Amino acid sequence: MSDNAIEISGLRKTYAATGRSAAKDALKGIDLTIPRGSIFGLLGPNGAGKSTLINILAGLVLKTEGTVKIWGFDQDVNARQSRASIGIMPQEPNLDPFFTPRGSLDVQAGLYGVPRSQRRTDEILDLIGLSDKADAYARSLSGGMRRRLLLGKALVHSPQILVLDEPTAGVDIELRNLLWQNVRQLNEQGMTIILTTHYLEEAEAMCDEIAIINHGEMIVRDTTANLLGTLDQKTLVITPDADHPDLPALPDGVTGEKRANGTLAFTYQSSKTPAGQIIDTVRNAGVTIRDVTSEQPDLEDVFLSLTSSR
Ligand SMILES: Nc1ncnc2c1ncn2[C@@H]1O[C@H](COP(=O)(O)OP(=O)(O)OP(=O)(O)O)[C@@H](O)[C@H]1O
């Protein structure tokens, strides 16, 4: 049995041409494995193909080519088992306004064939913080409560893998924290989590591994730590003791700027220039240094450097 939660190979999706628009290659041959037990981030600019990929995993979009194995089950061979292994929290709250949270969870459990005796409705209501709204009509729920209910619905059949499509887009900080708390708790219990997010600092904080797709192709897949290490660029910020009008002449490969707050910022490649050399250069130019801080590249820098040139 493989250690991967998801194994995708040669995955292609071409949306057929319609009256007004030409055919669109949304996925152009994706190979991707996602290890069991991880929190995996799927990132990419708008239109990159993330939703198409997730919808294929969910069985909502038919792939054009390639194989998809979910928890070891090939979608084409063991459709039922592969579907039972994954739960999807969609982007849009598509809830029936006349169902209560309890009713929605029950219907969903029924759709997945979970026998009544094995339903975890109360436990899920508790997890998503909706126990006291269990019997209120969905139309009376706030936007945040609806989002939480979507998470609950994705969990009714106790899937091994949970996919969250932009779970925190447009939600307030309180709900965002609650959702992340839920996600961490589920992951600690052994669930594999796959999420798409536009908030890169969130992916940086939450995900063990990340894949970035762009124009239907996977451009990188690595651990979050390695990705952050790929940008060798750092910035050293020096606060001078007194205002200093000019930047000193700098070693090759180092660029400097004077920021509006009077600090001097020097960007350099840490593999080529030691920080001490920059500090010495500044000091030798007659600047008395009051403070030194360093700025590391974040995931946003990595993302932009990988996607903007293509
Ligand atoms: N049903 C469809 N018919 C035709 N083209 C589609 C369809 N769904 C998506 N596309 C196109 O396929 C490409 C990938 O879209 P997709 O929604 O998968 O991207 P995404 O990365 O999820 O973007 P976003 O972050 O904006 O949701 C886009 O060019 C989109 O216009």
The ligand as an SDF file (V2000), in Angstrom:
LIG
                    3D

 31 33  0  0  0  0  0  0  0  0999 V2000
  -16.4480   24.9280  -17.2440 N   0  0  0  0  0  0  0  0  0  0  0  0
  -15.4650   25.5410  -17.9090 C   0  0  0  0  0  0  0  0  0  0  0  0
  -15.5240   25.6980  -19.2400 N   0  0  0  0  0  0  0  0  0  0  0  0
  -14.5260   26.2850  -19.9240 C   0  0  0  0  0  0  0  0  0  0  0  0
  -13.3840   26.7590  -19.3740 N   0  0  0  0  0  0  0  0  0  0  0  0
  -13.2690   26.6380  -18.0440 C   0  0  0  0  0  0  0  0  0  0  0  0
  -14.2930   26.0320  -17.2330 C   0  0  0  0  0  0  0  0  0  0  0  0
  -13.8820   26.0550  -15.9320 N   0  0  0  0  0  0  0  0  0  0  0  0
  -12.6710   26.6480  -15.9340 C   0  0  0  0  0  0  0  0  0  0  0  0
  -12.3070   27.0000  -17.1950 N   0  0  0  0  0  0  0  0  0  0  0  0
  -11.0370   27.6430  -17.5950 C   0  0  0  0  0  0  0  0  0  0  0  0
   -9.9660   26.7940  -17.2170 O   0  0  0  0  0  0  0  0  0  0  0  0
   -8.8790   27.5530  -16.6680 C   0  0  0  0  0  0  0  0  0  0  0  0
   -8.5830   27.1050  -15.2420 C   0  0  0  0  0  0  0  0  0  0  0  0
   -9.6720   27.4800  -14.4020 O   0  0  0  0  0  0  0  0  0  0  0  0
   -9.7670   27.1000  -12.8550 P   0  0  0  0  0  0  0  0  0  0  0  0
  -11.0770   27.5900  -12.3570 O   0  0  0  0  0  0  0  0  0  0  0  0
   -9.4590   25.6590  -12.6900 O   0  0  0  0  0  0  0  0  0  0  0  0
   -8.5820   27.9710  -12.2430 O   0  0  0  0  0  0  0  0  0  0  0  0
   -8.2690   28.3590  -10.7310 P   0  0  0  0  0  0  0  0  0  0  0  0
   -6.8030   28.1960  -10.5850 O   0  0  0  0  0  0  0  0  0  0  0  0
   -9.1420   27.5800   -9.8230 O   0  0  0  0  0  0  0  0  0  0  0  0
   -8.6520   29.8840  -10.6490 O   0  0  0  0  0  0  0  0  0  0  0  0
   -9.3980   30.6880   -9.4600 P   0  0  0  0  0  0  0  0  0  0  0  0
   -8.3700   30.8570   -8.3920 O   0  0  0  0  0  0  0  0  0  0  0  0
   -9.7480   31.9600  -10.1630 O   0  0  0  0  0  0  0  0  0  0  0  0
  -10.5770   29.8500   -9.0550 O   0  0  0  0  0  0  0  0  0  0  0  0
   -9.3060   29.0200  -16.7650 C   0  0  0  0  0  0  0  0  0  0  0  0
   -8.7750   29.5610  -17.9450 O   0  0  0  0  0  0  0  0  0  0  0  0
  -10.8170   28.9460  -16.8360 C   0  0  0  0  0  0  0  0  0  0  0  0
  -11.3290   30.0350  -17.5750 O   0  0  0  0  0  0  0  0  0  0  0  0
  1  2  1  0
  2  3  1  0
  2  7  2  0
  3  4  2  0
  4  5  1  0
  5  6  2  0
  6  7  1  0
  6 10  1  0
  7  8  1  0
  8  9  2  0
  9 10  1  0
 10 11  1  0
 11 12  1  0
 11 30  1  0
 12 13  1  0
 13 14  1  0
 13 28  1  0
 14 15  1  0
 15 16  1  0
 16 17  2  0
 16 18  1  0
 16 19  1  0
 19 20  1  0
 20 21  2  0
 20 22  1  0
 20 23  1  0
 23 24  1  0
 24 25  2  0
 24 26  1  0
 24 27  1  0
 28 29  1  0
 28 30  1  0
 30 31  1  0
M  END
$$$$
